[in-house]
């Protein structure tokens, strides 16, 4: 099942889908209102047979109705832009790490040119990130040297791993299988070789695998 997409909706996709929907909905609504107002003004002010066209226009006799319409359209456009921008910035809250009590926390460290995954029992794997299906997984990312980019293409989730800084990302894989993990930041001559695997097991198989792990012992193997 390598390179097959997972059926879970990753956080990043959910965020940008929501924002895209807001832009489409409000942009369409604003376009309809503006177009309708423009058509209305064209029909209202078009030259009709027998209608006298004024040769000049006094300022004191200006048609304030047109100005009110312009102001209304500006207010409408400003309101739509303000709301959409608010939703754009507010969407950052969707990236908040969920506080699920049964979530799995894994320490992830990037180094030229390898990822390491340390589990709560002290076990470290330098090849595979093994997780249970249908459970929130929270990764604490950092780097031992330069900036790396932790990227799971099948989940469409990614986060930079920076030296001296610990950042977090999360996902919930609902499909078992083996999926590639890549580095998306150019980190040196061995960048293209900085590959690992995401191994998603059923909850029962994961418990068997985890129970059999040697604690506080690093290994370069994995399932």
C-alpha positions in Angstrom: 0.0 0.0 0.0 3.0 2.3 -0.3 2.1 5.7 -1.7 -1.6 5.1 -1.3 -3.5 8.1 0.1 -5.1 7.7 3.5 -8.8 8.3 3.8 -8.5 10.6 6.8 -9.0 14.4 6.4 -5.8 16.0 7.6 -5.9 19.2 9.6 -4.3 21.3 6.8 -6.8 20.2 4.2 -9.7 20.9 6.6 -8.4 24.4 7.2 -7.9 25.4 3.6 -11.1 23.8 2.5 -13.0 25.8 5.1 -11.3 29.0 4.0 -11.9 28.3 0.3 -15.6 27.7 1.0 -15.8 31.1 2.8 -14.1 32.9 -0.1 -16.4 31.2 -2.7 -19.6 31.8 -0.7 -19.0 35.5 0.2 -17.3 36.3 -3.1 -20.2 34.9 -5.0 -22.7 36.8 -2.8 -20.9 40.0 -3.2 -20.6 39.5 -7.0 -24.3 38.9 -7.3 -25.2 42.0 -5.3 -22.8 44.2 -7.2 -24.0 42.9 -10.6 -27.6 43.2 -9.7 -27.1 46.8 -8.5 -25.2 47.6 -11.7 -28.0 46.2 -13.9 -30.5 48.1 -11.9 -28.7 51.4 -12.4 -28.3 50.7 -16.1 -32.0 50.0 -16.5 -33.0 52.9 -14.4 -30.8 55.5 -16.0 -30.9 54.4 -19.6 -32.1 56.8 -22.3 -35.7 56.1 -23.1 -37.6 57.4 -26.1 -39.0 60.8 -25.4 -36.8 61.3 -22.4 -34.9 64.6 -22.3 -31.2 64.3 -21.6 -30.0 67.2 -19.4 -27.2 69.2 -21.1 -25.5 70.1 -17.8 -25.7 69.0 -14.2 -25.7 71.4 -11.2 -23.8 70.2 -8.1 -26.5 71.3 -5.8 -28.9 69.1 -7.8 -26.7 66.1 -7.6 -28.3 62.7 -7.4 -27.5 61.7 -3.9 -29.2 58.3 -4.5 -26.2 57.3 -6.7 -23.7 58.3 -4.0 -25.6 56.4 -1.4 -25.5 53.3 -3.7 -21.7 53.7 -4.1 -21.3 54.0 -0.3 -23.5 51.0 0.2 -21.4 48.9 -2.2 -18.2 50.1 -0.5 -19.6 49.1 2.9 -20.7 45.7 1.5 -17.3 45.0 -0.1 -15.4 46.1 3.0 -17.6 44.0 5.2 -17.1 40.9 3.0 -13.3 41.5 2.9 -13.2 42.1 6.7 -15.1 38.9 7.4 -13.1 36.8 5.1 -9.8 38.2 6.5 -11.1 37.5 10.0 -11.8 33.9 9.1 -8.4 33.6 7.5 -6.6 34.7 10.7 -9.1 32.9 13.0 -8.4 29.7 11.1 -5.0 29.5 12.9 -7.0 28.2 15.9 -7.9 25.1 13.9 -4.2 24.1 14.0 -4.4 23.8 17.8 -3.1 20.5 19.0 -6.1 18.4 20.3 -6.1 17.5 24.0 -7.3 13.9 23.6 -6.4 11.9 26.8 -5.5 8.8 24.8 -3.3 10.5 22.2 0.1 9.1 21.4 3.1 11.4 21.8 6.3 10.7 19.8 9.5 12.7 19.9 10.8 13.3 16.3 14.3 14.5 15.7 15.7 15.3 12.3 19.4 15.2 11.5 21.5 15.0 8.4 20.1 12.7 6.9 17.8 10.7 9.1 14.7 10.9 11.2 14.5 9.3 14.7 11.3 8.5 16.6 11.3 8.2 20.4 8.3 6.7 22.2 7.1 7.2 25.7 8.9 4.1 27.0 12.2 5.4 25.8 12.5 3.2 22.7 13.9 5.0 19.6 13.5 3.9 16.0 15.7 5.4 13.3 13.7 4.0 10.4 9.9 3.8 11.0 7.3 5.8 12.7 4.8 3.2 13.9 1.4 4.3 15.1 -2.1 2.9 15.8 -5.0 3.6 13.4 -7.9 5.8 14.5 -5.9 7.5 17.3 -4.6 11.0 17.5 -0.8 11.1 17.1 1.1 14.2 18.3 4.6 14.7 17.1 7.1 16.9 19.0 9.5 18.0 16.2 13.0 19.3 16.5 16.3 19.2 14.7 19.8 18.3 15.8 21.6 20.4 13.2 19.8 22.3 10.4 16.2 23.0 9.4 14.4 19.9 8.1 10.8 19.5 6.8 8.8 16.6 8.2 6.3 15.7 5.5 3.8 12.8 5.2 2.4 13.1 1.6 -0.4 10.6 2.1 -1.8 12.7 4.9 -1.0 16.1 3.4 0.6 17.2 6.7 4.0 18.8 7.2 5.9 20.9 9.7 9.5 22.3 9.8 11.9 20.8 12.4 14.2 23.6 13.5 17.3 23.3 15.7 16.8 24.4 19.3 13.1 24.7 18.9 10.3 22.1 19.5 7.2 22.4 17.4 4.1 20.1 17.2 2.0 18.6 14.5 -0.7 16.0 14.7 -2.7 13.5 12.6 -5.2 10.7 12.8 -4.6 7.9 10.3 -7.7 5.8 9.7 -6.2 3.3 7.3 -3.5 0.7 8.0 -0.5 0.4 5.7 3.0 1.7 5.0 3.4 5.3 3.8 6.5 7.4 2.9 7.9 10.2 5.1 10.0 12.7 3.4 12.1 15.9 4.1 10.7 18.9 2.2 13.4 21.3 3.2 16.7 21.3 1.3 19.0 20.3 4.1 22.2 19.3 2.4 23.7 16.9 -0.2 21.8 13.9 1.2 18.4 15.6 1.3 16.8 13.3 -1.2 17.9 10.2 0.9 16.3 11.5 4.1 13.4 9.0 3.9 11.4 7.1 6.5 8.2 5.2 6.7 4.9 5.7 8.5 3.6 2.3 9.6 0.0 2.4 10.6 -1.2 -0.8 12.5 -4.5 -1.8 13.9 -4.9 -0.9 17.6 -4.5 -4.6 18.6 -1.4 -5.1 16.4 0.1 -1.8 17.7 -0.3 -2.9 21.3 1.4 -6.2 20.5 4.3 -4.4 18.8 4.6 -1.8 21.5 4.5 -4.3 24.4 7.4 -6.3 22.7 9.7 -3.2 22.5 12.9 -3.0 24.5 12.7 0.1 26.7 15.4 2.8 26.7 17.1 1.0 23.8 17.7 2.6 20.5 17.4 0.5 17.3 17.7 0.9 13.6 15.0 -1.6 12.8 11.3 -1.6 12.8 8.3 -3.5 11.5 
